Amino acid sequence: MSAPRPDHAQEDPPRAETARPAAARYGIAILSVALCLLVRLLLTPVLGDDAPLLIFVVAVTVAAWFGGVGPGLLATACSVLAGDYFL
């Protein structure tokens, strides 16, 4: 049993999973991976084969920040697949 909260206590902020629609959360995950892939492909002449998956950290971070754990994991999986296939 939890202790009663005082009247002046603030409510917990809404979680990302409930604050945004699922389509927006998972759409941002896919779009962030696609954008990072495009940037990485455009930078291939400059970067060569050095750290091909490093830029996808940005996509995973954005997806997890915007949508939570589920979209972050989706962005991680999509990043690995895109990096393996295209790079």
N, CA and C atoms as a LAMMPS dump frame, in Angstrom:
ITEM: TIMESTEP
0
ITEM: NUMBER OF ATOMS
261
ITEM: BOX BOUNDS ff ff ff
-5.0000000000000000e+02 5.0000000000000000e+02
-5.0000000000000000e+02 5.0000000000000000e+02
-5.0000000000000000e+02 5.0000000000000000e+02
ITEM: ATOMS id mol type element x y z
1 1 1 N 0.847 -1.169 0
2 1 2 C 0 0 0
3 1 3 C 0.895 1.235 0
4 2 1 N 0.607 2.156 -0.879
5 2 2 C 1.429 3.355 -0.96
6 2 3 C 0.866 4.446 -0.054
7 3 1 N 1.758 5.29 0.367
8 3 2 C 1.374 6.388 1.242
9 3 3 C 0.604 7.429 0.442
10 4 1 N -0.367 8.072 1.055
11 4 2 C -1.103 9.117 0.333
12 4 3 C -0.189 10.283 -0.014
13 5 1 N -0.408 10.841 -1.158
14 5 2 C 0.418 11.964 -1.608
15 5 3 C -0.177 13.269 -1.097
16 6 1 N 0.675 14.184 -0.683
17 6 2 C 0.148 15.479 -0.237
18 6 3 C -0.507 16.22 -1.401
19 7 1 N -1.397 17.128 -1.059
20 7 2 C -2.134 17.873 -2.081
21 7 3 C -1.219 18.711 -2.96
22 8 1 N -0.106 19.155 -2.431
23 8 2 C 0.782 20.03 -3.196
24 8 3 C 1.759 19.247 -4.081
25 9 1 N 1.701 17.914 -4.025
26 9 2 C 2.625 17.109 -4.85
27 9 3 C 2.227 17.223 -6.32
28 10 1 N 3.235 17.295 -7.147
29 10 2 C 2.979 17.395 -8.582
30 10 3 C 2.683 16.016 -9.14
31 11 1 N 1.865 16.004 -10.167
32 11 2 C 1.586 14.739 -10.835
33 11 3 C 2.757 14.387 -11.738
34 12 1 N 2.914 13.106 -11.975
35 12 2 C 3.972 12.668 -12.872
36 12 3 C 3.675 13.162 -14.283
37 13 1 N 4.715 13.559 -15.025
38 13 2 C 4.476 14.002 -16.398
39 13 3 C 4.016 12.827 -17.255
40 14 1 N 3.258 13.095 -18.311
41 14 2 C 2.791 11.994 -19.152
42 14 3 C 3.962 11.309 -19.832
43 15 1 N 3.88 10.016 -19.963
44 15 2 C 4.929 9.252 -20.62
45 15 3 C 4.803 9.416 -22.128
46 16 1 N 5.896 9.215 -22.826
47 16 2 C 5.899 9.358 -24.275
48 16 3 C 4.911 8.396 -24.925
49 17 1 N 4.738 7.214 -24.329
50 17 2 C 3.846 6.221 -24.906
51 17 3 C 2.391 6.673 -24.888
52 18 1 N 2.029 7.51 -23.949
53 18 2 C 0.647 7.955 -23.864
54 18 3 C 0.457 9.367 -24.399
55 19 1 N 1.521 10.125 -24.508
56 19 2 C 1.4 11.517 -24.92
57 19 3 C 1.321 11.668 -26.442
58 20 1 N 1.876 10.713 -27.184
59 20 2 C 1.903 10.812 -28.639
60 20 3 C 1.289 9.564 -29.25
61 21 1 N 0.656 9.721 -30.403
62 21 2 C 0.082 8.536 -31.067
63 21 3 C 1.179 7.557 -31.499
64 22 1 N 0.835 6.289 -31.533
65 22 2 C 1.805 5.251 -31.89
66 22 3 C 2.344 5.456 -33.302
67 23 1 N 1.494 5.888 -34.222
68 23 2 C 1.956 6.098 -35.601
69 23 3 C 3.042 7.169 -35.659
70 24 1 N 2.9 8.21 -34.876
71 24 2 C 3.907 9.271 -34.853
72 24 3 C 5.205 8.768 -34.231
73 25 1 N 5.113 8.019 -33.136
74 25 2 C 6.302 7.53 -32.453
75 25 3 C 7.097 6.575 -33.332
76 26 1 N 6.415 5.615 -33.938
77 26 2 C 7.109 4.641 -34.776
78 26 3 C 7.482 5.222 -36.135
79 27 1 N 6.7 6.185 -36.607
80 27 2 C 7.056 6.868 -37.853
81 27 3 C 8.333 7.669 -37.716
82 28 1 N 8.501 8.335 -36.593
83 28 2 C 9.738 9.081 -36.344
84 28 3 C 10.927 8.134 -36.299
85 29 1 N 10.735 6.952 -35.741
86 29 2 C 11.826 5.97 -35.682
87 29 3 C 12.275 5.585 -37.091
88 30 1 N 11.329 5.294 -37.96
89 30 2 C 11.658 4.896 -39.335
90 30 3 C 12.262 6.073 -40.102
91 31 1 N 11.662 7.24 -39.966
92 31 2 C 12.17 8.414 -40.691
93 31 3 C 13.562 8.826 -40.226
94 32 1 N 13.832 8.71 -38.942
95 32 2 C 15.158 9.094 -38.462
96 32 3 C 16.225 8.138 -38.988
97 33 1 N 15.904 6.856 -39.077
98 33 2 C 16.852 5.892 -39.646
99 33 3 C 17.062 6.182 -41.129
100 34 1 N 15.981 6.45 -41.847
101 34 2 C 16.099 6.741 -43.282
102 34 3 C 16.926 8.004 -43.521
103 35 1 N 16.718 9.016 -42.708
104 35 2 C 17.479 10.255 -42.857
105 35 3 C 18.965 10.029 -42.557
106 36 1 N 19.253 9.276 -41.51
107 36 2 C 20.655 8.986 -41.187
108 36 3 C 21.307 8.143 -42.275
109 37 1 N 20.557 7.224 -42.853
110 37 2 C 21.099 6.421 -43.954
111 37 3 C 21.418 7.304 -45.147
112 38 1 N 20.523 8.216 -45.471
113 38 2 C 20.756 9.135 -46.585
114 38 3 C 21.992 9.991 -46.337
115 39 1 N 22.113 10.53 -45.137
116 39 2 C 23.281 11.356 -44.797
117 39 3 C 24.557 10.531 -44.894
118 40 1 N 24.51 9.301 -44.389
119 40 2 C 25.708 8.446 -44.427
120 40 3 C 26.092 8.096 -45.862
121 41 1 N 25.096 7.824 -46.707
122 41 2 C 25.396 7.524 -48.105
123 41 3 C 25.985 8.738 -48.821
124 42 1 N 25.491 9.919 -48.491
125 42 2 C 26.033 11.132 -49.094
126 42 3 C 27.45 11.429 -48.6
127 43 1 N 27.769 11.014 -47.386
128 43 2 C 29.095 11.261 -46.825
129 43 3 C 30.095 10.129 -47.096
130 44 1 N 29.67 9.097 -47.8
131 44 2 C 30.566 7.97 -48.074
132 44 3 C 31.853 8.389 -48.781
133 45 1 N 31.813 9.302 -49.772
134 45 2 C 33.084 9.713 -50.392
135 45 3 C 34.05 10.371 -49.403
136 46 1 N 33.526 11.03 -48.413
137 46 2 C 34.365 11.716 -47.431
138 46 3 C 34.831 10.752 -46.34
139 47 1 N 33.907 9.94 -45.81
140 47 2 C 34.205 9.075 -44.671
141 47 3 C 34.766 7.717 -45.073
142 48 1 N 34.457 7.262 -46.273
143 48 2 C 34.895 5.939 -46.691
144 48 3 C 34.217 4.858 -45.867
145 49 1 N 34.988 3.855 -45.474
146 49 2 C 34.434 2.742 -44.704
147 49 3 C 34.643 2.891 -43.197
148 50 1 N 35.07 4.04 -42.756
149 50 2 C 35.293 4.265 -41.33
150 50 3 C 33.968 4.459 -40.598
151 51 1 N 33.759 3.683 -39.557
152 51 2 C 32.587 3.788 -38.666
153 51 3 C 31.272 3.907 -39.433
154 52 1 N 30.901 2.887 -40.199
155 52 2 C 29.709 2.997 -41.033
156 52 3 C 28.401 3.115 -40.251
157 53 1 N 28.346 2.592 -39.034
158 53 2 C 27.095 2.607 -38.274
159 53 3 C 27.029 3.694 -37.217
160 54 1 N 28.067 4.472 -37.083
161 54 2 C 28.12 5.461 -36.005
162 54 3 C 27.014 6.509 -36.119
163 55 1 N 26.676 6.925 -37.307
164 55 2 C 25.658 7.97 -37.475
165 55 3 C 24.269 7.502 -37.031
166 56 1 N 24.06 6.173 -37.02
167 56 2 C 22.751 5.663 -36.621
168 56 3 C 22.486 5.837 -35.131
169 57 1 N 23.507 6.166 -34.36
170 57 2 C 23.302 6.471 -32.944
171 57 3 C 22.355 7.666 -32.808
172 58 1 N 22.463 8.604 -33.726
173 58 2 C 21.57 9.772 -33.705
174 58 3 C 20.123 9.337 -33.911
175 59 1 N 19.893 8.445 -34.869
176 59 2 C 18.533 7.967 -35.152
177 59 3 C 17.942 7.238 -33.947
178 60 1 N 18.735 6.393 -33.322
179 60 2 C 18.246 5.646 -32.165
180 60 3 C 17.959 6.588 -31
181 61 1 N 18.818 7.559 -30.806
182 61 2 C 18.618 8.52 -29.714
183 61 3 C 17.353 9.348 -29.928
184 62 1 N 17.16 9.834 -31.14
185 62 2 C 15.963 10.636 -31.448
186 62 3 C 14.704 9.798 -31.278
187 63 1 N 14.726 8.573 -31.793
188 63 2 C 13.548 7.704 -31.693
189 63 3 C 13.218 7.378 -30.243
190 64 1 N 14.234 7.078 -29.45
191 64 2 C 13.988 6.746 -28.042
192 64 3 C 13.527 7.964 -27.251
193 65 1 N 14.087 9.119 -27.553
194 65 2 C 13.683 10.34 -26.856
195 65 3 C 12.243 10.708 -27.203
196 66 1 N 11.905 10.616 -28.486
197 66 2 C 10.579 11.035 -28.933
198 66 3 C 9.506 10.005 -28.598
199 67 1 N 9.832 8.72 -28.737
200 67 2 C 8.787 7.721 -28.628
201 67 3 C 8.9 6.726 -27.506
202 68 1 N 10.058 6.611 -26.89
203 68 2 C 10.203 5.654 -25.81
204 68 3 C 10.984 4.423 -26.229
205 69 1 N 10.829 3.367 -25.458
206 69 2 C 11.631 2.158 -25.645
207 69 3 C 11.298 1.441 -26.947
208 70 1 N 10.037 1.262 -27.242
209 70 2 C 9.631 0.526 -28.448
210 70 3 C 10.185 1.137 -29.725
211 71 1 N 9.948 2.408 -29.977
212 71 2 C 10.522 3.038 -31.165
213 71 3 C 12.051 3.058 -31.141
214 72 1 N 12.649 3.162 -29.971
215 72 2 C 14.105 3.107 -29.883
216 72 3 C 14.636 1.75 -30.317
217 73 1 N 13.962 0.69 -29.907
218 73 2 C 14.366 -0.654 -30.327
219 73 3 C 14.118 -0.868 -31.817
220 74 1 N 13.011 -0.332 -32.328
221 74 2 C 12.744 -0.426 -33.767
222 74 3 C 13.824 0.301 -34.556
223 75 1 N 14.207 1.482 -34.106
224 75 2 C 15.263 2.233 -34.789
225 75 3 C 16.589 1.488 -34.725
226 76 1 N 16.859 0.82 -33.617
227 76 2 C 18.077 0.032 -33.508
228 76 3 C 18.082 -1.101 -34.52
229 77 1 N 16.988 -1.843 -34.595
230 77 2 C 16.899 -2.963 -35.533
231 77 3 C 16.973 -2.479 -36.979
232 78 1 N 16.262 -1.411 -37.289
233 78 2 C 16.292 -0.876 -38.653
234 78 3 C 17.67 -0.337 -39.013
235 79 1 N 18.358 0.243 -38.056
236 79 2 C 19.705 0.755 -38.302
237 79 3 C 20.668 -0.372 -38.64
238 80 1 N 20.57 -1.457 -37.896
239 80 2 C 21.448 -2.602 -38.161
240 80 3 C 21.151 -3.187 -39.535
241 81 1 N 19.867 -3.353 -39.843
242 81 2 C 19.51 -3.906 -41.151
243 81 3 C 19.921 -2.986 -42.296
244 82 1 N 19.672 -1.707 -42.15
245 82 2 C 20.044 -0.751 -43.2
246 82 3 C 21.552 -0.684 -43.362
247 83 1 N 22.271 -0.664 -42.269
248 83 2 C 23.724 -0.621 -42.334
249 83 3 C 24.298 -1.867 -42.97
250 84 1 N 23.725 -3.007 -42.648
251 84 2 C 24.204 -4.264 -43.222
252 84 3 C 23.9 -4.346 -44.71
253 85 1 N 22.731 -3.892 -45.108
254 85 2 C 22.319 -4.019 -46.5
255 85 3 C 22.956 -2.958 -47.395
256 86 1 N 22.927 -1.705 -46.967
257 86 2 C 23.377 -0.608 -47.819
258 86 3 C 24.853 -0.257 -47.657
259 87 1 N 25.398 -0.487 -46.497
260 87 2 C 26.778 -0.086 -46.26
261 87 3 C 27.633 -1.318 -46.212
